Amino acid sequence: MQLKRLGHVAICVQDIPKAAAFYENLGMTLVWKDTDWAYLKAGEDGLALLSPNYDQAGPHFGFIFGDRAEMESAYRQLKADGVHVSEVHEHRDGTASFYGRDLDGNWFEYLYEPVAEAQ
């Protein structure tokens, strides 16, 4: 299993529009905003903002895979190793991922992030 990079940290916020504007003012670029979550980037590094109504996961950190087959292989391996993992699910922005817990109960995400194609 080959991780591409640590891609993002996800935190809980009370107000998505206000929090997104705050982080934009710090110099981040808004990539996606919905009613229950937003995603911002600083270069290749991401920050996910989760509302109290976001029901997929709580605060976590996300590892990025550039190849979906690798992410799915990692899922099968972790599951076989007895690591607590969720099902793989599709996201609204075209990515796919699953969540897991480390030995101390911290949440992590393995995220397939397709490479953007030139227009």
Summary of the structure (lengths in Angstrom):
residues: 119
radius of gyration: 14.4
end to end distance: 30.7
largest distance: 43.8
contacts: 322
relative contact order: 0.21
helix: 19%
strand: 39%
